[in-house]
Amino acid sequence: MLTLQVIGRELQGEVVLLTLAHSEGIDLPPFSAGAHIDLHLAEDLVRPYSLCGDPKNRQHYQLGILKDQKSQGGSLAAHALNVGDRIQVSDPRNLFALDASAGHSLLIGGGIGITPMLAMAAELHAAGRSFSLHYCARSRDGAAFISQLEQAPYADRVQLHFSDTQRLNLAAVLTDVPANTHVYTCGPVRLMDAITEQAAALGYHPEQVHLECFSAEVETGGAAFEVFAASSGITVQVLENQSIVEALALAGLKVCVSCKQGICGSCLTDVLEGEPDHRDSYLTDEEKADGDQILLCCSRAKSARLVIDL
């Protein structure tokens, strides 16, 4: 854990750009484009946010955070931060890294999904690699980072798409690309689903399409089952409308969780016995088939009993 200080705060529409640094000016842990950090905003309020700054800059981290009207407290707490405030954050973790083998990287950010793309564009530009960036937003007036993109050294590789003027022509964007193109997208589920479907129809291999979800609909209900936390010696009954995390907490065993939607991986735990019922968007299909890991915030069990390494 790091304790950092807010040294910059800029509001761009409904997005707040926060700049965090060590109070003594110490270099921060390195990160690569696509990484995120967890902000510990309050007791039991931990949220992951993508780093949108240049990975070469070790002096500070930058985050762009949308004020979500359906917020469960995370974005509202982040928007309440002011210059001088101190906050605990995790070391950077990267679940959305660039593929070094790509001949060309096609970056598509929708709304606040532009944030990891900013770091990716900076890293690709610094490395002299081929890429293009498409930013989709409802309108120019409501979009964040426009000035930054237009003044960036890679501005000639950026195309802006606004719903009220010129929408993204997805088929054209995915077709007019060099060989061995990898697609990276983050944004609304509808946009990412459309990109995935269109890419598949055009012959992209699954490993060429990379997604990062900011939110996911998760069905957590199901039949009750038993969980034994082997290292702690605690056995709990997980009820029909209860998560494993909630059941363990009632027994006095707290699990670190961030997204609570099965997308960040913070509560990933090894399975020693039993068959998981995966409900997450974090593990790959192959990892789910192995059955030796589980996301405790949302997944359940197909077997009557699970033994986990906790």
N, C-alpha and C positions, 0 to 999 in steps of 0.2 A: 504494500500500500504506500502511496505517496500523498503527502499533504501539500497541496498547491494553492497558490493565491490567484484570484482573478485580477489580471492586470489590464484587461481591456474588455469593454462591453459596447457592442454596436447593434442597434435595432434596425433591421431591414425588413419592412413590412411586418409579418408575424413571425419572423425568424430572428433570434438573437444570436449574434456571433460573439462567443466567449473566447478570450485568450487567457490561458492558464500557464503559470510559470512557477518555478521554485523561488521562494522569497529571498534566497541568497544567491540567485543567479546560476545555480548549479545546472549543468547539462542534464536534460531529461533522458530517460531510457529511449533508445532508438525505436523507430517503428517503420514499417513499410506500408505503401499505399493499400488502402482497403481495411486497415486496422481500426479498432475501436477501443475505447476505454470505458470502464464502469464509473459513473459518478455516484458517490454515496451521499445522497441529498438529505437524508434524515434516517432515523432509526427504522430499519426494515423498508427503506425506500432507496433501492439501487437500480439505476437504469444505464443501459449501454448506449453510447453515442459515437458515431463515426468521426474519426479525425479528418479534418478537411484542409489542414495546413500542408506546407511543403515538408516531406519527410526528411529533407536535408537539414532543416532547422531544428536543432536540439535545444534551443533556448525556450521554446514554448510549444504548447499544444493549442490547436484551435478547433472549436466545435460550432456547428451551426444547428440550432435546435428550434424546431417549429413549436409554436404554442398550439397544442392540440386541443380542440374544443371538447374532445371526449377523453381528455387526460384523466388518469387515475392518480395524479399528483406529481408525476415525474417532470413533465415539461413545465408545469406551473411553478414548481420549485426551482427549476433551472432558470426560468425567466425572472425569478425574484432575486437571483444572485446579482451583486453589485461589485464594482471595483473595490478591492481591498478585502473582500470576503475570502475565507479559507475553506477548502473542501478536500475531502479525501477521495482519491481516485485509484483505480487499479493500474497495474502495468498494462501497456498495449497488448492486445491479442488480435491476431489476424485470421479471420475465417473467410476472407474474400480477396485473396491475394492475386496479383497478376501472374499469368502464365508466361514464363520466360521463353517458351518455345513458340509463342504466337508470332506469325509474320506481320500481323496488323491487329491492333486492339480497337474495337468499336465500343465506345463508352456511351451509354444512354441513361440519363438521369431524369426522373420524373419528380417534380416538386422538390421536397426536401431530400429526395434521393440523389440530388446532385452532390451532396457533401462528400461521399467517398470518391466520386469522380474527379473532384478538384485535386485531391492528393494523387490520384492515378495519373491525371494529365501532367502534373508537375514532375512526377517520377519518370514518366515515359519521355517527356520533353528533355529532361536532364540527361537521360540515357541515349538520346538520339534515336529513339525507336518510333516506328510508324504507328500513328493513332489518329482517331477523329472523335470528337465529342459532340453529342446532341443533348440539348437541355430542353425539356418539355415543361411548360407551366401554363396556368390558366390565362394569365395576361402579363404583359411586360411590367405594368405598374405594381403588380403584386408579387413579382418574382425577386428573390434574393440573388446576390452575387453577380448581377448583370454587369456592373461596372468592372468588377474584378476580371470577369471573363473577357470583356471587350478590350481590356488593357493588358491582358496576359501576353507573354512572349509567344504563345501558341494560338493567339486569337484567330489566325487564319484557318485553324483546324476546328473551330467551334461553329456550330449552327444552332440557332435559337428557334424554338417552335412554340407558338402561343395559340391556345384554343380559340381565342377571339379573332385571330388573323390568319395564321398559316399553321395548320396542324402537321404533325409528323407523318410523312408517307413511309410507313414501316417497311413495306415490300421493297421500295426503291432504296432505302437506307441499307437494308440487309443484303441487297443484290449488288449494289455498286461498291464492292470492296475487293481488296487484293486476296490472293490465295492464302489459306491458313489463317483466316481471320477468327479471332475470339471475341465474343460479345460479352460485355459486362453491363448489367442493368440493376438499378435499384429505384424503387418508387412504389406507386400504388399497385396493388395485386393485379388489377385489371390490365395495366400496362405490361407487367412482367409476364402474365399469362399470354397476352397477345404476342409478345416477342418470342416466347418459348414456342408457341404453336407455329408462328410464321417461320422461325428458324428451322424447325423440324421439317416443315413443308418444303423448304428450300434446300434441304439436304445437309444442314449442319449436324455434326455429331454432338451427342449430349455433352461431351467433355469440352466442347467449344463454347458453350453457353453457361455463363456464371451469374448467379442471382444472389442478391442480399435482400432479405425481408426486414422491414421495420415493424411489421405487425402481421399476425396470422390468426385466422379463426381456428380455434381448437375445441374439439369435442372431448371433454374430460370425463363424462359420465360413463357408467357401466357397472357390472356386477361387483360386489364387494370381494376383497381378497386379502391375504395376509402378507405382510412384509417383515422379514427379519433382518435387522441391521447387524451384521456379523461382528464387526469391530466394536460396536457399542453394546452388544448384547441386548438390544431392545427389539421387542416384537410388537407390531401394531396391526390393527384391523383397518383397512382403508375402505371407507363406506362408499356407497353408490355415487354420491355427488360430492366426493372429497378427493383432493389430490394426495399423492404420497407425501409431498412436502408438508401439507396441513396435518396429516395424521402423525407424522414424526414430530412436528412442532408441539402437538398436544402431549406427546410423551416426553417432552423436554429435549429433543434432539433437533437443533436448528440447522437448516441447510441454506447455503448461500444461493440466492436466486436473484436474477436481474429482470429478464423480460417477462417471465411467467407465461410464455407463449410457445416455448420449445424452439426458439430461434437463435439464442445466443450461446448455448452450451455451458453456461456457468454451473448448472446443477447436474452435469453429466457424471454418472456413477457406474462402476462396474457391476455386472450381474454375475453372481456366483452359482445360483441355481434358479430354475424356473424359466418361464417363457414370457418375455415382455410383450405388451401390446403397444407398439410405438404410435404416438400421436403427434410427434414433433416434425419440424421442418429443418432440423439441424443435421441429423445423421444421414449418410447416403443410403441408397437402397441396399448396397452390399453390407454396410455396417449394421443395418437393421436386420438383415438376414442372418448375420453372425449371432445375434441375440445375446451378446456379452456386455452390452452397455445400455443405459436407459437415461432419459431425461426425466427427472423426478417431478418437475413442475406440472407436467401435463400427461405423461404416458401412464399406462396401467399394466395389468397382467392378464395374460390369457390363461395361465395356470392358476391354481388355487393359492399358490404360495410363491413368493419371490424372496431370494436371499441376496442381499446387496452388500457391497464392501464399503460400509459406512460406520 
